[in-house]
Amino acid sequence: MLILALFEDSVIRTLFIFQEITIVKLTFICQALTAGFPIAQVTEAMAPCYFGDRSSSDTVVRLRTSDGRDDWLYCHSHILIEKSKYFADRLSEEWPTCQILDSRNCVEVYCQESDFDSHVNVLRLFYVKENSRDDIWHGVRNALGILRVAVELECSQIVTACVNYLEAVPWEETEEEEILKAIPGMGSQVLPVLSRLEPVNPLAIMRIFRAAIQLATSSPPLDMNGLKTSAQEQLEYMLTEDDDEPLLKADDEIRSEVKQCMSRLFARFNSFLESLFCESSELASETLHILQFYLSDLSWACQILTKLEIMRDLVICWMDASDKVVKIVHPSNPEPNGETIKMTLKTVEVASKVLESIAYGNVILPASKRLHAVKVWLPYVRVAKAAIDSATSSGDETLELKVDGELWQSLEPTFVSLVLTLPSGDQAEILTEWLGNNYIRYPDLTEAFDVWCYRSKVAKRRLTILDGNHGRSSTP
């Protein structure tokens, strides 16, 4: 009967129609009517309330900080009770320290100065309809501050709205760091915010790895090379061990997938070289660009294959193509220009990684192939360094060369090591040519010459001793 009487009042009926009346408000109305208050007075009390409206407020939230700040915020008890369990407890009869201030209930809330505005914003949100909150957060940092206070004041509706907002919007890097610091201490109800940062299922990682390696080793249209470069960079990052473990461990499945994709890349590179080798005219600009992309791909492939310890296939491919490469990409054929200098540098980068793998025993090749590597790439590197040094010192601003200083420093000991692995007669041939060459300064093979001289001088004595030991060990 009481409920039917309520609906006879037009104000309350309108509030129901527009969903402005809640269970808390309805309970408040019933209690007031049961206590004997006239329905007109009750409906007046239940008229729409506004934050800070002193004339209708029955509760003051006194917001204070340790710095002495003390603000009085005029609120309404039924709204505070409905929206916050914290305020519901503070305004209950069981709370003995509830003060009366200016004929109103008074709840003191202490907070840090940095959270002051967030407390005010939370109180404002008590008066905002749920379906009107999507556009009032004013950014990730503001929403995170509101969430922190809403959790503290046990405002479940606002917590849910904040979580939904933060989970859906993009974050800047600094915002992401703030979220990572704040969210874990707020309880399980806010953990959905971190869903984008959770570890990924290994099967999903493998699927994206396969898709990325296929793109990274493909030959897409020129306008897609930016996407391809991005895939290459991320693949290298996935396999790199830094402060964190690699996203992918180099197991047999990974190596097999990489080998298959690299084999297709090598096959296309060889076919492209064959087509260029058959051309007698000067290479067109577009063709030079394609060749430069291939060389960039191979330079990147060296990084990946070195991490996976499967450089052998690339070394064999590069050594088989070496004669063609030096004839097509040579700094003095034709007269060096910006494009050929860039390709020359990229060629040296690939050759450096290949020669390093051979020289230090990571890839085992017979002496004949090691000798061939030295005879092909030693003359090339001499001329290439001179041409690149000349280009970088010319002051040509249109030529954007990024020369790694360690490239030349690492190549020199690589050649020394490689020469010293050859039979002594082949060493003598290489060193004789080096001593009479105009480019004797680089690479400097002095160390190899010193070792060859020592080995050659003591060779007879050493071998005599070895023969003697062999003879004594053979005596019964």
C-alpha positions in Angstrom: 0.0 0.0 0.0 2.9 2.3 0.8 4.4 1.7 -2.6 1.1 2.5 -4.3 0.8 5.7 -2.3 4.2 6.7 -3.5 3.3 6.3 -7.1 0.3 8.6 -6.6 2.8 11.4 -6.1 3.7 12.9 -9.6 7.3 13.8 -8.6 8.2 10.3 -7.4 6.4 8.8 -10.4 8.5 11.0 -12.7 11.7 10.0 -10.9 10.9 6.3 -11.4 10.2 6.9 -15.1 13.6 8.5 -15.6 15.3 6.0 -13.4 16.4 8.7 -10.9 15.2 6.7 -7.9 17.2 3.9 -6.5 16.7 1.3 -3.8 18.5 3.5 -1.3 16.3 6.4 -2.1 13.2 4.3 -2.0 14.2 3.0 1.4 14.8 6.5 2.6 11.3 7.5 1.4 9.6 4.6 3.0 11.4 5.2 6.3 10.5 8.9 6.2 6.8 8.2 5.5 6.7 5.5 8.2 8.1 8.0 10.6 5.1 10.3 9.9 6.7 12.9 7.6 4.2 14.3 5.0 4.7 13.0 1.5 5.1 16.6 0.2 8.0 17.1 2.5 9.6 13.8 1.6 9.3 14.5 -2.2 10.9 17.9 -1.7 13.8 16.2 0.1 14.1 13.7 -2.7 14.2 16.3 -5.5 17.3 16.2 -7.7 20.5 17.1 -5.7 23.6 18.9 -6.9 27.1 18.6 -5.6 28.0 21.7 -3.5 24.4 22.8 -3.1 24.5 24.2 0.4 20.8 24.9 0.6 19.8 21.2 0.2 22.9 19.6 1.7 22.6 17.6 4.9 26.2 16.5 5.1 29.5 18.2 5.0 32.6 16.3 3.8 35.5 18.0 5.4 38.5 17.3 3.2 41.8 17.9 5.0 45.5 17.5 4.2 48.6 17.4 6.4 49.6 20.8 4.8 46.7 22.5 6.5 44.3 22.5 3.6 40.7 22.3 4.9 37.8 22.4 2.4 34.1 22.0 3.2 32.2 20.1 0.5 28.4 20.2 0.8 26.9 16.8 -0.1 23.8 14.7 0.6 23.8 11.7 2.9 21.6 9.5 0.8 23.9 9.9 -2.2 27.0 9.3 -0.1 25.5 6.2 1.4 24.4 4.9 -2.0 27.7 5.5 -3.8 30.3 4.7 -1.1 30.5 1.9 1.5 33.1 4.1 3.3 30.6 6.9 3.7 27.8 4.5 4.4 29.8 3.2 7.4 30.8 6.7 8.5 27.2 7.9 8.5 25.7 4.9 10.1 24.6 4.8 13.7 27.4 2.4 14.5 30.0 5.1 13.9 30.4 6.9 17.2 32.5 9.8 16.0 30.2 11.4 13.5 30.1 15.1 14.1 27.4 17.7 13.7 28.6 20.9 11.9 26.3 23.7 11.0 23.2 21.5 11.7 24.7 18.9 9.3 26.4 15.6 9.6 30.2 16.1 9.2 32.6 13.5 7.9 36.3 14.3 8.0 38.5 12.8 5.3 42.3 13.1 5.4 44.3 12.7 2.2 47.6 13.6 0.5 47.8 16.9 -1.2 48.5 15.1 -4.5 45.2 13.2 -4.2 43.1 16.2 -3.1 41.6 16.9 -6.6 40.9 13.3 -7.1 38.8 13.2 -3.9 36.8 16.1 -5.1 36.3 14.5 -8.5 35.1 11.3 -6.9 32.5 13.3 -4.9 31.4 15.1 -8.1 31.0 11.7 -9.8 28.5 10.6 -7.2 26.1 13.1 -8.8 26.7 12.1 -12.4 24.5 9.4 -14.1 26.4 6.2 -14.9 25.6 6.5 -18.6 27.1 10.0 -18.7 30.6 9.1 -17.4 32.4 8.0 -20.5 33.6 11.5 -21.5 34.4 12.9 -18.0 37.7 11.2 -17.2 40.0 13.8 -18.8 42.8 11.4 -19.6 44.6 8.4 -18.1 46.4 10.2 -15.2 43.2 11.8 -14.0 41.3 8.5 -14.2 44.0 6.7 -12.4 43.9 9.2 -9.6 40.1 8.8 -9.4 40.4 5.1 -9.4 42.9 5.2 -6.5 40.5 7.3 -4.4 37.4 5.2 -5.5 39.1 2.0 -4.3 40.0 3.7 -1.0 36.4 5.0 -0.5 34.9 1.7 -1.7 32.9 3.2 -4.5 32.2 0.1 -6.6 30.4 1.8 -9.4 33.1 4.4 -10.0 35.8 1.7 -9.7 34.1 -0.3 -12.4 33.7 2.7 -14.6 37.4 3.7 -14.2 38.6 0.2 -14.9 36.4 0.1 -18.1 37.9 3.4 -19.2 41.5 2.6 -18.5 41.2 -0.9 -20.0 39.9 0.6 -23.3 42.0 3.8 -24.0 45.6 4.0 -25.3 48.4 4.8 -22.9 51.6 6.8 -23.3 54.8 5.1 -22.1 55.0 7.2 -18.9 51.3 6.5 -18.2 51.9 2.8 -18.6 54.7 3.0 -16.0 52.3 4.8 -13.5 49.6 2.2 -14.1 52.1 -0.6 -13.4 53.1 1.0 -10.1 49.5 1.7 -9.0 47.2 -1.1 -10.2 48.8 -4.2 -8.5 48.1 -2.8 -5.0 44.4 -2.1 -5.6 43.1 -5.6 -5.5 41.7 -8.1 -8.0 38.8 -5.9 -9.1 41.1 -3.6 -11.1 43.4 -6.2 -12.6 41.5 -6.2 -16.0 43.3 -2.9 -16.6 46.5 -4.9 -17.0 45.1 -7.4 -19.5 47.2 -5.8 -22.4 50.4 -6.4 -20.4 49.9 -10.0 -19.5 52.3 -12.7 -20.8 51.1 -14.2 -24.1 50.4 -17.9 -24.7 53.5 -19.5 -26.3 51.4 -20.8 -29.2 50.3 -17.2 -30.0 53.9 -16.0 -29.9 54.9 -18.8 -32.3 52.1 -17.8 -34.7 53.1 -14.2 -34.8 56.8 -15.2 -35.1 56.0 -17.3 -38.2 54.0 -14.4 -39.8 56.7 -11.9 -39.0 59.6 -14.0 -40.3 57.7 -14.7 -43.6 57.2 -10.9 -44.1 60.8 -10.1 -43.0 62.3 -12.4 -45.6 59.8 -11.6 -48.4 60.2 -9.3 -51.4 57.1 -7.0 -51.0 56.3 -4.0 -53.1 58.6 -1.0 -52.5 56.0 0.9 -50.5 55.8 -2.0 -48.0 59.5 -2.0 -47.2 58.9 0.1 -44.1 56.6 -2.6 -42.7 59.1 -5.2 -43.6 61.9 -3.3 -41.8 59.7 -3.1 -38.7 59.1 -6.8 -38.8 62.9 -7.4 -39.0 63.6 -5.1 -36.0 61.0 -6.8 -33.9 62.1 -10.3 -34.7 65.7 -9.4 -33.7 64.3 -7.9 -30.4 62.2 -11.0 -29.8 65.4 -13.2 -29.9 67.7 -10.8 -28.0 68.5 -11.5 -24.4 68.9 -8.2 -22.5 67.4 -7.4 -19.0 64.7 -9.9 -19.9 64.9 -13.4 -21.4 64.2 -13.7 -25.1 60.6 -13.9 -26.0 61.4 -16.9 -28.1 64.0 -19.6 -27.2 66.2 -20.9 -30.0 64.8 -24.4 -30.2 64.7 -26.8 -33.2 61.2 -25.6 -34.3 62.4 -21.9 -34.5 65.6 -22.8 -36.3 63.7 -24.9 -38.8 61.2 -22.1 -39.6 64.0 -19.6 -39.9 66.0 -21.9 -42.2 63.1 -22.4 -44.6 62.4 -18.7 -44.9 66.1 -17.8 -45.3 66.5 -20.4 -48.0 63.8 -18.7 -50.0 65.5 -15.4 -49.5 68.9 -16.8 -50.6 67.3 -18.4 -53.7 65.7 -15.0 -54.7 69.0 -13.2 -54.1 70.9 -15.7 -56.3 68.3 -15.4 -59.1 68.4 -11.7 -58.9 72.3 -11.7 -59.2 72.1 -14.0 -62.2 69.7 -11.6 -64.0 72.0 -8.6 -63.2 75.1 -10.5 -64.3 73.6 -11.1 -67.7 73.0 -7.4 -68.2 75.8 -5.5 -70.0 74.4 -2.0 -69.6 74.6 0.1 -66.5 72.1 -0.8 -63.8 68.9 1.3 -63.6 68.2 3.2 -60.4 65.3 0.9 -59.5 67.4 -2.1 -59.9 70.1 -0.6 -57.6 67.4 0.0 -55.0 66.2 -3.6 -55.2 69.8 -4.8 -54.8 70.3 -2.6 -51.8 67.2 -4.0 -50.2 68.6 -7.6 -50.7 71.9 -6.6 -49.1 70.0 -5.0 -46.2 68.0 -8.2 -45.8 71.2 -10.3 -45.8 72.8 -8.0 -43.2 69.8 -8.4 -41.0 69.8 -12.2 -41.6 73.3 -12.3 -40.3 72.2 -10.9 -37.0 69.3 -13.4 -36.7 71.3 -16.4 -37.8 74.2 -15.6 -35.5 71.8 -15.5 -32.5 70.3 -18.9 -33.5 73.8 -20.3 -34.3 72.9 -21.3 -37.8 75.0 -19.1 -40.0 76.3 -21.9 -42.2 73.7 -21.7 -44.9 74.1 -18.0 -45.3 77.9 -18.3 -45.4 77.7 -20.9 -48.2 75.2 -18.8 -50.1 77.4 -15.7 -49.8 80.6 -17.4 -50.7 79.0 -18.9 -53.8 77.8 -15.5 -54.9 80.9 -13.6 -53.9 82.4 -13.3 -57.4 79.2 -12.0 -58.8 78.7 -9.5 -56.0 82.1 -7.9 -56.3 81.7 -7.4 -60.0 78.3 -5.9 -59.7 78.8 -3.8 -56.6 82.3 -2.4 -56.9 83.1 1.1 -55.9 85.2 1.7 -59.1 82.7 0.1 -61.5 81.3 2.5 -62.6 82.7 5.7 -61.2 81.5 5.8 -57.5 78.3 7.7 -56.8 76.0 8.0 -53.8 74.0 4.9 -54.5 77.0 2.7 -55.3 78.8 3.9 -52.1 75.8 3.0 -50.0 75.6 -0.5 -51.6 79.4 -0.9 -51.2 79.1 -0.2 -47.5 76.2 -2.6 -47.1 78.2 -5.2 -49.0 81.1 -4.8 -46.7 78.8 -5.2 -43.7 77.5 -8.5 -44.9 81.0 -9.7 -45.9 82.4 -8.7 -42.5 79.9 -11.0 -40.7 80.4 -13.8 -43.1 84.2 -13.6 -42.9 84.0 -13.4 -39.1 82.0 -16.6 -38.9 84.7 -18.3 -41.0 87.8 -16.8 -39.4 86.8 -17.7 -35.8 85.6 -21.2 -36.6 81.9 -20.7 -36.2 81.4 -22.1 -39.7 83.9 -24.7 -40.9 85.1 -24.5 -44.5 87.9 -26.2 -46.3 91.2 -24.4 -46.9 90.4 -23.8 -50.6 87.2 -21.9 -49.8 88.9 -19.9 -47.1 91.6 -19.0 -49.5 89.0 -18.0 -52.1 87.3 -15.8 -49.4 90.5 -13.9 -48.7 91.4 -13.5 -52.4 87.9 -12.1 -53.2 87.2 -9.9 -50.2 90.6 -8.6 -49.2 91.0 -6.5 -52.4 87.4 -5.5 -52.3 87.6 -4.2 -48.7 90.8 -2.2 -49.5 89.1 -0.3 -52.3 85.8 0.0 -50.5 87.3 1.6 -47.4 89.2 4.2 -49.5 86.0 5.0 -51.5 83.8 5.3 -48.4 86.4 7.4 -46.5 86.6 9.7 -49.5 82.9 10.0 -49.7 82.4 10.7 -46.0 85.2 13.4 -46.0 83.9 15.1 -49.1 81.3 17.0 -47.2 78.5 15.9 -49.5 75.3 16.6 -47.4 73.1 14.6 -49.8 75.1 11.4 -49.0 73.7 10.0 -45.8 76.1 7.3 -44.8 76.0 5.7 -41.3 79.4 4.1 -41.0 80.0 2.0 -37.9 83.6 2.7 -36.8 83.8 -0.8 -35.3 83.3 -2.2 -38.8 86.8 -1.5 -40.0 88.3 -2.3 -36.6 86.7 -5.7 -36.5 87.5 -6.5 -40.2 91.3 -6.1 -39.7 91.7 -8.9 -37.0 89.3 -11.0 -39.0 91.5 -11.0 -42.0 94.6 -11.6 -39.8 92.9 -14.6 -38.2 91.6 -15.9 -41.6 95.0 -15.7 -43.2 96.7 -17.5 -40.4 94.3 -20.5 -40.8 95.6 -21.1 -44.4 98.4 -23.4 -45.3 101.8 -21.6 -45.1 102.3 -21.4 -48.8 98.9 -19.7 -49.3 99.8 -17.3 -46.5 103.1 -16.4 -48.3 101.1 -15.7 -51.5 98.7 -13.4 -49.6 101.4 -11.6 -47.7 103.6 -11.1 -50.8 100.7 -9.4 -52.6 99.9 -7.3 -49.5 103.5 -6.0 -49.1 103.5 -4.7 -52.6 100.0 -3.2 -52.7 99.2 0.5 -52.6 96.6 -0.2 -49.9 99.1 -1.7 -47.5 97.8 0.4 -44.6 94.5 -1.3 -44.5 93.9 -4.0 -43.7 97.2 -4.1 -41.8 98.4 -7.7 -41.9 101.6 -7.0 -39.9 100.5 -9.4 -37.2 99.9 -12.2 -39.7 103.3 -11.4 -41.3 105.0 -11.7 -37.9 103.4 -15.0 -37.1 104.2 -16.4 -40.6 107.9 -15.4 -40.2 108.1 -17.1 -36.9 106.3 -20.2 -38.0 108.4 -20.5 -41.2 111.7 -20.0 -39.3 111.0 -22.7 -36.7 109.1 -25.0 -39.1 112.0 -27.4 -39.8 113.0 -27.6 -36.1 109.4 -28.2 -35.1 108.8 -30.8 -37.7 112.1 -32.5 -36.9 111.1 -32.8 -33.3 107.7 -34.1 -34.3 109.3 -36.7 -36.6 111.6 -37.7 -33.8 108.8 -38.1 -31.4 106.8 -40.0 -34.0 109.8 -42.3 -34.6 110.3 -43.1 -31.0 106.6 -43.8 -30.4 106.7 -46.2 -33.3 109.7 -48.2 -31.9 108.6 -51.5 -30.4 
